[in-house]
């Protein structure tokens, strides 16, 4: 089974994949752990191989390096990819001037001092940052991004903003590799997908969905939070002040003030609130939900039978497709 590894900053992970006829199995996790495995089935061997090749290309594109296999070459030590040689101080999406850590324009000590109010700061900005493949950009004052902002695509390990951050599109950070955003003021975005480290000292205002992805990292919002819907999945959210959302999808994970009662939308209401692509009957993840096909008994037990499809929620959000029937 081919083994790939990625190592950068605080992130040291492995990924393995094995193709077997009409399916493939992936195993992934932190280096030094057994990880977890998932198997995906396809209608034909050709479809399985195409997806197999596609996902390998995606992983290597993210910086994963082939190091051997379980039965062959032993896994290597973490590999650091050289930093990208481009002017990270000003990008097409951000269109703002900032100070680059990799260019020596801002020191680790200054970054730590500015972000000291966030618990994640010390563990994220560790010694040895000079070897990171992606940069840390410090922007002083307020920032308006006229479009989506995905830290990985901007080749940023972290973005530090001393003022407020407005994203006129979707904001996204990730866990593989880990990326983070540290905002000392308020933050506003059309939608948010966070699998990395999202830290906001002020208020967070999200016009659409606020969604967590995976459970390695966390989000901490010290001020008030407002969003159309919240779906934490397994990601940890810590809210310091009131949380106002129209819907909570799934059981929320994290901490929030007692004045904010966060309880998941009853599964029996999914057909009335959510597009059918993002939920299904248990055991029928690959089948479309069709309300008219339900038996009378199933209709009475929807709270026990319906489940969310987290992967589809993330996929549709990235494609800017609706999650709620009422947009």
C-alpha positions in Angstrom: 0.0 0.0 0.0 1.7 3.3 -1.1 2.4 5.7 1.8 2.5 9.4 1.5 3.6 11.8 4.3 3.2 15.5 4.8 5.1 17.6 7.5 4.9 21.3 8.0 4.8 23.3 11.2 2.7 21.5 13.7 1.2 19.1 11.1 2.9 15.7 10.6 0.5 13.3 8.8 0.4 10.2 6.7 -1.9 9.0 4.0 -2.1 5.6 2.4 -4.3 4.2 -0.4 -4.9 0.8 -1.8 -6.9 0.0 -5.0 -8.8 -3.2 -5.2 -11.1 -3.8 -8.2 -14.1 -1.5 -7.9 -13.1 0.1 -4.6 -10.2 1.7 -2.8 -9.3 2.0 0.9 -7.6 5.0 2.4 -5.9 5.1 5.8 -4.8 8.5 7.2 -3.9 10.2 10.5 -1.0 11.7 12.4 2.4 10.1 11.9 3.1 7.6 14.7 -0.6 6.6 15.1 -2.5 3.7 13.3 -4.9 6.3 11.8 -8.3 5.5 10.6 -9.5 3.8 7.4 -12.4 4.3 5.0 -13.4 2.3 1.9 -15.2 3.8 -1.1 -17.1 1.7 -3.7 -17.6 2.5 -7.4 -19.8 1.1 -10.1 -16.8 -0.1 -12.2 -13.1 -0.7 -12.0 -12.5 2.1 -14.5 -14.3 4.6 -12.2 -12.4 3.4 -9.2 -9.1 3.8 -10.9 -9.9 7.3 -12.2 -10.9 8.5 -8.7 -7.8 6.6 -7.3 -5.5 8.6 -9.7 -7.3 11.8 -9.1 -7.1 11.7 -5.3 -3.4 10.8 -5.5 -2.8 13.9 -7.7 -4.7 16.0 -5.2 -2.6 14.8 -2.3 0.7 15.3 -4.0 -0.5 18.7 -5.1 -0.9 19.6 -1.5 2.7 18.6 -0.7 2.4 14.9 0.3 5.5 13.0 -0.6 5.6 9.3 -1.5 7.8 7.6 1.1 7.2 3.9 0.5 4.7 1.3 1.5 3.7 -0.9 4.5 5.3 -3.9 2.9 8.2 -2.1 1.2 10.3 0.9 1.9 10.2 2.2 5.4 8.5 5.5 6.1 10.8 8.4 6.0 11.3 11.2 8.4 9.0 14.3 8.0 9.9 16.2 4.8 9.8 19.9 4.5 9.0 21.4 1.2 11.0 24.5 0.1 9.1 27.7 0.4 7.4 29.0 -2.7 9.3 31.8 -4.4 6.8 34.5 -5.1 5.8 37.8 -3.6 3.5 36.6 -0.9 3.2 40.2 0.4 0.6 41.0 -2.2 -1.7 38.4 -3.8 -4.4 38.6 -6.5 -7.1 37.6 -4.0 -6.0 39.5 -0.9 -4.8 42.6 -2.9 -3.3 44.0 0.3 0.2 44.8 1.4 1.5 42.8 4.4 4.7 41.8 6.0 6.1 38.3 5.2 7.7 36.1 7.8 9.6 34.0 5.3 11.0 37.2 3.7 12.2 38.3 7.2 9.8 41.3 7.3 8.2 40.2 10.6 9.7 38.1 13.3 8.2 35.1 15.2 8.5 37.1 18.4 6.4 40.0 17.0 3.8 37.5 15.7 3.6 35.8 19.1 3.2 39.1 20.9 0.4 40.2 18.6 -1.5 36.9 18.9 -0.8 36.3 22.6 -4.5 36.6 23.5 -5.3 33.4 21.5 -4.6 30.0 23.2 -3.6 28.5 19.8 -0.8 31.0 19.2 2.1 29.3 21.0 1.4 25.9 19.7 0.9 27.1 16.1 3.8 29.5 15.8 6.5 27.1 17.0 10.2 27.4 16.7 11.4 26.3 13.3 8.9 28.2 11.3 11.6 29.2 8.9 11.4 25.7 7.3 7.7 26.0 6.5 6.7 25.7 2.9 4.0 28.4 3.2 4.3 31.9 4.7 2.8 33.8 7.6 1.5 37.2 6.4 0.9 40.0 8.9 -1.4 42.8 7.7 -1.8 45.9 9.9 -5.2 47.6 10.0 -8.5 46.5 8.4 -8.6 44.1 5.4 -11.3 43.7 2.7 -10.9 40.7 0.4 -13.0 41.2 -2.7 -13.8 37.5 -3.2 -13.2 34.2 -1.5 -10.2 33.6 0.7 -8.7 30.1 1.0 -5.5 30.2 3.0 -4.0 27.1 1.3 -4.5 28.5 -2.2 -2.8 31.7 -1.1 0.2 29.7 0.0 -0.4 31.0 3.6 0.2 28.9 6.7 -1.4 31.8 8.6 -2.9 35.2 8.2 -2.6 37.7 11.0 -4.8 40.8 10.8 -4.4 43.6 13.5 -7.7 45.2 12.5 -10.9 43.7 11.1 -11.2 41.2 8.2 -14.0 41.3 5.7 -14.2 38.5 3.1 -16.6 39.2 0.2 -16.9 35.5 -0.5 -16.2 32.2 1.3 -13.4 32.0 3.9 -11.6 28.7 4.2 -8.8 27.3 6.3 -7.8 23.6 6.7 -6.3 20.8 8.7 -4.2 19.1 6.0 -2.0 21.0 6.1 -3.0 23.0 9.1 -3.6 26.7 8.4 -4.8 29.4 10.7 -6.3 32.9 10.8 -5.7 35.3 13.7 -8.0 38.4 13.6 -7.6 41.0 16.4 -10.8 42.8 15.4 -14.1 41.6 13.9 -14.5 39.3 11.0 -17.2 39.1 8.3 -17.6 36.5 5.5 -20.3 35.2 3.1 -19.6 31.6 4.5 -17.0 29.9 6.5 -15.4 26.4 6.3 -12.8 25.9 9.1 -10.8 22.8 9.6 -7.8 24.6 10.9 -7.3 27.4 13.5 -9.8 30.2 13.2 -9.3 32.9 15.9 -11.3 36.1 16.1 -10.9 38.5 19.0 -14.1 40.5 18.1 -17.4 39.5 16.6 -17.9 37.0 13.7 -20.7 37.7 11.2 -21.4 35.0 8.6 -24.1 35.6 6.0 -24.4 31.9 5.2 -23.1 28.8 6.9 -20.5 28.4 9.6 -19.1 24.9 9.2 -16.4 22.9 10.9 -14.4 20.1 9.2 -12.5 17.4 11.0 -11.3 17.5 14.7 -7.6 18.2 14.8 -7.8 21.9 15.3 -10.4 24.4 16.7 -12.2 27.7 16.3 -12.3 30.4 19.0 -14.5 33.4 18.7 -14.2 35.8 21.6 -17.1 38.1 20.6 -20.6 37.6 19.3 -21.3 35.1 16.5 -24.1 35.3 13.9 -24.7 32.9 11.0 -27.5 31.5 9.0 -26.6 28.0 10.1 -24.0 26.3 12.2 -22.6 22.8 11.6 -19.7 22.0 13.8 -19.4 18.3 12.8 -16.5 17.0 14.9 -14.7 20.4 15.0 -14.3 22.2 18.3 -15.9 25.7 18.5 -15.4 28.0 21.6 -17.8 31.0 21.6 -17.1 33.7 24.1 -20.3 35.6 23.7 -23.8 35.2 22.3 -24.4 32.9 19.3 -27.3 33.7 17.0 -28.1 31.2 14.2 -31.3 30.1 12.4 -30.4 26.5 12.4 -27.9 24.1 14.1 -27.2 21.1 12.0 -26.2 18.0 14.0 -25.2 18.0 17.6 -23.0 21.1 18.3 -19.5 20.5 19.6 -17.7 23.1 21.8 -18.4 25.7 24.5 -20.8 28.6 24.5 -22.5 30.9 27.0 -25.6 29.6 28.7 -27.6 32.4 27.2 -27.1 30.8 23.8 -29.1 27.6 23.6 -27.6 25.6 20.8 -29.5 22.4 20.0 -29.5 20.5 16.7 -32.3 20.6 14.3 -34.6 17.6 14.7 -33.9 15.1 11.9 -37.6 14.9 11.2 -37.4 18.5 10.0 -34.5 17.9 7.5 -36.9 17.4 4.6 -38.5 20.8 5.3 -35.3 22.8 5.9 -32.4 21.2 3.9 -31.9 20.3 0.3 -32.2 16.5 -0.1 -28.6 16.1 -1.2 -27.2 16.7 2.3 -29.1 14.1 4.3 -30.3 10.5 3.9 -31.7 7.4 5.6 -29.1 5.6 7.7 -27.4 3.0 5.6 -28.4 4.7 2.3 -25.6 7.2 2.0 -25.3 6.7 -1.7 -29.0 6.9 -2.4 -30.9 10.1 -3.0 -33.5 10.9 -0.3 -37.1 10.7 -1.8 -39.8 11.6 0.7 -42.5 10.1 -1.4 -40.8 6.7 -1.2 -41.0 6.5 2.6 -43.4 4.0 4.3 -45.8 5.2 7.0 -43.6 3.6 9.6 -40.5 5.4 8.4 -42.3 8.7 8.4 -43.1 8.2 12.1 -39.4 7.4 12.9 -37.6 10.0 10.9 -35.8 11.4 14.0 -34.1 8.0 14.4 -33.6 7.2 10.7 -32.3 10.4 9.1 -28.6 11.4 9.2 -26.6 14.3 7.8 -24.1 13.8 5.0 -21.2 16.0 6.2 -19.1 15.4 3.1 -21.9 16.6 0.9 -22.4 19.7 3.0 -18.7 20.6 2.6 -18.7 19.8 -1.1 -21.8 21.9 -1.8 -20.5 24.8 0.2 -17.2 24.8 -1.7 -19.2 24.8 -4.9 -21.4 27.6 -3.6 -24.5 25.5 -3.8 -27.4 25.8 -1.4 -27.7 23.8 1.9 -31.0 25.3 3.0 -34.2 25.1 1.0 -34.8 28.7 2.0 -31.7 30.5 0.8 
